[in-house]
Amino acid sequence: MTRFHSYLMNKILWFALAFCIALTLNFLLPRLIPGNPVDVIVSEMTTGGALSSEAAKGVYTAYIAEFGLDKPMHEQFLRYMGNLARGDLGISFARSPARVQTLIAQALPWTIALQLPAILTGWTLGNLLGVLTAYRKGVLDRGVFPIFMFISSMPYYCLAIILLYLFAVHFTIFPVAGGYSFAMTPAPTWEFFRSAAEHYVLPFSSLVLIFIGGQSVGMRAMSIYELDADYVRYSRSLGVADNRIIAYIFRNAMLPQITGLALAIGSMVSGALITEIVFSYPGIGSLLFGSIRQNDYPVIQGITLLIMIGVLIANFLVDIAYGFIDPRIRARTIGER
Amino acid sequence: MIIKNVRAYYAAGSGPEVKAVDGVSLAIREGDVLGIAGESGCGKSTLAAVMSLTARPPLNVKGGEMSLNGKTFSLVEQAKFPRDWHGKMVALLPQRAMNSLNPTARVRDFVVDVVRAHDSTVRPRAAIEQARERLEQLSLPARVLESYPHQLSGGMRQRVVAVISTLLNPQVLIADEPTSALDVSSQKQLVLLLKLLLECRFITRIVYITHDLPMLSNIANFIIVMYAGKVAEIGTTQQIVNEPRHPYTHALITSTLDPDLRVREHQLEGIRGAPPDLRYPPTGCRFHPRCPRVMEICSREEPPIVGEEERYAACWWVFEQSKTAGGKEAQS
């Protein structure tokens, strides 16, 4: 077990290093976008003609000082790291005085509720379709499978727009935009959930339909490879039942699929950015999109930090999960025979 | 067990089929070890796949039947064999034991699946216990049951596979080149294990397929020599090794190394050429393009079968020989 511990420590150290580098980039990248967030805010204020240029200048310097943008870059960096260490993501520039944590906390549940079920459903259906097309062939392989391949080869916002046009604009079965009816405020009432469910169908199906094809093509290829393996022939020669053999194949073909699942979950927060924008879904994607347009550094940083943590954790878990599924990988990593 | 007139062809794209096994019949009695020998590409492993009921497309069985314990089935529809035949009547000892065990399952889990496939009332624990007992009877370590395949050595893996194949006491064990990937000492251990399995009467018949004639003479009491999908010669091991009749058998035997003093000085002869393309098998006798005794008739007509059911050769030259010998006997 000590070998396993040192393996684990080694992994953790590498991930910590990756995390530090990513944090630095996370700080720098938004600041490399041309333009100044305060310009945007002030220009919005002055367009109404409500402010004199004198006052605008005052507001401008006040905001610059407030956000610490007058300080040199390294000082900003230290302040950012210091705040981060206290778990403080700062104040949104564009929506001040809202705190970044609050904005993210409002948007995150919508994204997770949309994405996690979509990814899991798509993954499960895709893998089942993959194994079955490999094993059964026939109509499944020549009819159903190509249809999903066709769907998944279009960009996912295309499918979103097609669905939106067909089922919300042409046939007005589902609402066009939003996560719930604009006339409501989120509350745990029956009507609210009904409205949320209505708004859920289109973005959810656009994600699932895209995901199925991508997953099944990998699973199908792996399963066909495994079907040809000697152990399948040998098990058959001894009369082992078909469902047991499919179970062997499933487990052995699954490794790359697990990676796909973990990475999809890890990058979930950013995964459906455009889907959320197309459907004006009140999730992280819409928030990130708005923030980038307004040069809202703290929100961008907060969200990219979240994405980064998600991806790192997913990768870490994949490494561990491999060992559980395949004893040969476990043996090699901990050095047992 | 008797199999009759097996024909098994591989579908090969749009071209003609590969006639890998073309009209092979054989019989094996209880207690016998039947060896099948020949170069690679002569249809041995195809025959093994057909006999072990594991032929799958692109290998198509075109004809033939199998009789065992008073029951006769057509080999053409392999999927229609009752489940019990797989593993209980005929069992396969495969060519590459290295990859024949599921890499992500412990040996004991596979044993459970094999036993329960034939009797779902057996509890997993009882199945493992049955395997443990069997391993102990054969003086193999029972701890292999707890192992994953990658934790076993190549030789041990092949022996474990042999034990699993014979766990249900099959009537016929089809050993398809089980030693070809093993070093010499592991080969010996496997042969000893097979002999022990026969001695303990866990199995009663072995069909042993190999290109290794010296190995075959250690374990088999009958030998069939195959060439290009057909039987060239059948006889007891003694007859095949000491008095080969067919020119191909003769060539096979003279091309094996023998540490005997008398043959040490000789140059090995070998066989010229390579086995034919079985999409377009040669006319007449399929060996005639390589045969040192080739006659004019060989390329025109199928060779006759010369001899009895258990000792014959399919060859024009042997036919001529036996005629002149018969003629001489008649004269004297």
Boltz contact constraints between the chains, C-beta under 6 A:
constraints:
  - contact:
      token1: [A, 230]
      token2: [B, 96]
      max_distance: 6.0
  - contact:
      token1: [A, 230]
      token2: [B, 99]
      max_distance: 6.0
  - contact:
      token1: [A, 230]
      token2: [B, 100]
      max_distance: 6.0
  - contact:
      token1: [A, 231]
      token2: [B, 100]
      max_distance: 6.0
  - contact:
      token1: [A, 231]
      token2: [B, 101]
      max_distance: 6.0
  - contact:
      token1: [A, 231]
      token2: [B, 102]
      max_distance: 6.0
  - contact:
      token1: [A, 233]
      token2: [B, 54]
      max_distance: 6.0
  - contact:
      token1: [A, 234]
      token2: [B, 94]
      max_distance: 6.0
  - contact:
      token1: [A, 234]
      token2: [B, 100]
      max_distance: 6.0
  - contact:
      token1: [A, 237]
      token2: [B, 52]
      max_distance: 6.0
  - contact:
      token1: [A, 237]
      token2: [B, 54]
      max_distance: 6.0
  - contact:
      token1: [A, 237]
      token2: [B, 92]
      max_distance: 6.0
  - contact:
      token1: [A, 238]
      token2: [B, 87]
      max_distance: 6.0
  - contact:
      token1: [A, 238]
      token2: [B, 114]
      max_distance: 6.0
  - contact:
      token1: [A, 239]
      token2: [B, 83]
      max_distance: 6.0
  - contact:
      token1: [A, 239]
      token2: [B, 86]
      max_distance: 6.0
  - contact:
      token1: [A, 239]
      token2: [B, 87]
      max_distance: 6.0
  - contact:
      token1: [A, 239]
      token2: [B, 117]
      max_distance: 6.0
  - contact:
      token1: [A, 240]
      token2: [B, 113]
      max_distance: 6.0
  - contact:
      token1: [A, 240]
      token2: [B, 114]
      max_distance: 6.0
  - contact:
      token1: [A, 240]
      token2: [B, 117]
      max_distance: 6.0
  - contact:
      token1: [A, 241]
      token2: [B, 117]
      max_distance: 6.0
  - contact:
      token1: [A, 244]
      token2: [B, 113]
      max_distance: 6.0
  - contact:
      token1: [A, 248]
      token2: [B, 102]
      max_distance: 6.0
  - contact:
      token1: [A, 251]
      token2: [B, 104]
      max_distance: 6.0
  - contact:
      token1: [A, 252]
      token2: [B, 104]
      max_distance: 6.0
  - contact:
      token1: [A, 326]
      token2: [B, 104]
      max_distance: 6.0
  - contact:
      token1: [A, 327]
      token2: [B, 148]
      max_distance: 6.0
  - contact:
      token1: [A, 328]
      token2: [B, 150]
      max_distance: 6.0
